[in-house]
């Protein structure tokens, strides 16, 4: 009977998927939690005030894009279903919306610390059987720092573009915030430009600053 060999690439992908779903779910839950706290229960009524990944998964962004990235080897950014927020329900629309928006990226940064604390605890234990778990937790640190920095980019439809509007509300920033498809194209242009290497260097700097 032949030995079935599973590629390391496939193993890494299967390890990455749960981290991917958990990290996106925490991000979207944070948006929904603070929106509800400030008076907008839109997300709550739609069942999005939850950490259940199933409620946040987007067929294209959470399933098809990661599969395409795995099969092609190309860098493709995935996403969850955006949490609907109606800022008109807020007592202080701009201030509350700013906090709701920032809560998403910050939640990923906090989650990175959670993974790091787990990793630190595991580093005191040396059995070989924990090697894979340590690898998973370190990947959790890296990916969540990446999500923190990536979502703060001031490019629609990322959270950073909403932050720009909340800080500098006006016709120009409103138009920029609602670029729609053009914003997505701008984002992909950024990802495949030389600026991407600078961004990844920033991610590495943040990891070295806080987690090494």
N, C-alpha and C positions, 0 to 999 in steps of 0.2 A: 504494500500500500504506500503510495507516494506521500511525501510530506507537503502539506499546503503552506506556502510561503505568502505572507502578507507584507506588502511593501511598506517601508517606513513612512513614505509620503501619505499613504492611506491611513496609517495609525495616527500620524500627526493631525490629519484632517478630522478624524473621528474624535480625537482629544479636543480639538479646537471648537467643534460645533457646540457642545454644552456650554463652554465658556462664552461663546458668541451669543447664545440665546440668553444666558443669565445676565450678561453685561448689558445687552440691549434692553432687557426687561427691567432691570434696576433703573436704567436711564429714563425709560418712559414712565415707570411708576413714580419717579421723583417729580416729573412734570405734572402728572395727574394729582399727586398728593398735595403739592403746593397750590395748584389751581383750585382744588376743592377747598383747601384751607382759606383761600382768599375770596371764596364766594362763587366760584364757577364749578358747578357739578356736572358739566357736560361729559367729561371723561368718565366720571363715576357712573352716570346713567348708562353709558355704553359698555360698562364692565371693564374699563381700562385702569381702574384704581386697584391694581393687583400685581403681584410679582409672578403670576402664572404666565410663562413664556407663550403659551398657545394664544392668549389674548392679544399679544403684541406682534406675533409673527406676520410678516408680509410675504406672500407667496414668491414674488419676484426678488425682493431685496434680501429676505432671510433664508430662502431655500435655493432658488435658481441661480442667483449671483454667486453665492459661495460654491455651489456645484460647478459652475462655469469656471470660477477661479481655480478650483482644484483640478479640473480636467485640462485646462488650457495652460496653467502655469503663469497666467497674467495676473497682475495686481488689479483686483476689482473690489470696490468697497460695497459692503452690504448695508442694509438698514432695516429697521422695524417700521411698523405702521406708526406714523406720527400721531401723538395724542392730540385730539382736538381741543383747542382752548379758545374760549370766547372772552376776550379781554373786556368786553362791555359789561360783563358780570362782576368785574373787580371793583372794589371800593376806590382804589387808586390805580387806574388802568396801566399807566406807564411803569410806576414803581413795582406794582404787583407782578406785571408781566415780565419785568426784568428779573425778578427773583425766581419766578416759575421757569424762565428760560435758562438761567444760570444753574438751577438745581439739577438739570440733566447732566451736564459735564461734571459738575462737582460730585455728583453721586458716583460717577465712574472713578474719580480720583480717590474718594473714600473707599470704594470697593478695592482699588489697587492696594491700599493700606491693609485692608482685611486679608487679602491674599498674601501680602508680605508678612503679616504677623503669623499667619499659618505656616508660611515657609520658614520663618525664623524658629518657630517651635519645632518643626520637623528636622531642621538642621542639627538639633541636639540629639537626634535619633539616627543611628547609622545603618540599620539593616538595609541590605540591597533591595529588598522588596519595596522600599519607599522611593526609589529613584524615579519611577514614573510619576508618582504623586507630586514629588518636588518639582519635576519638570512642568507638570500641569499648573501648579500654583505660581511658578515663575512666569509662565505664559499668561496667567491671569493678571499678574502685576503689569506686564508689558502691554498687553492688549488694552487694559483699562486706562493706562496713562496715555496710550495712543488715542483712545476714544475721547478722553478729556481734551487733549490738544486739538484733535481733528474737528470736534464739534464747535470749538471756539473760533475756528477760521471764519472770517467775515464774508462768507460766500453763500448766497442762497442755494439750497434751502436750509443750510446748517444753522445751528443755534446762534452762532456768532453774528449772522446778519440780523437776527431779531434783536440782539443786544445793541447793535449799532443804531437800529431804529429807536429803541427805548431810550437810549442815551441822547440821540440827536433826532427827535421826531420832526418830520417835515415832508414836503411833497417829494423832494429828491430821494430821501432815504426810503419813503413809502414805495416809490417806483422801483427802487433797487431791491427792496424786500420781496416784491412781487414779480420778479423776472421770469418765474415759471421755468419752462424748458430751457431758456437761455441761461438761467442760473445753474442748472444741472450741467449744461455744456461747458460753462465757465469752470465749474468744479472739476470736471474731467480734464479740461485743458490744463488746470493747475496740477492735477495728479501726474500727468504725463509730461510735465515741463521740468526744467532744471530746478525750479523752486521746490519741487518735491523733496529733493535731497537735503535742502536746507531745513525743510520741515521735519524730516526724519532725524536730522542732527539735533533739532530742538527736543524731540521726543527722547533721544538718547541722553541729552543733557539733563532733562527732568528726572529720568530714571537714576542717573548717576548722583544727582543732587539729593534726592529723597530716599532712594532705595538701595544704595550701595555704601 
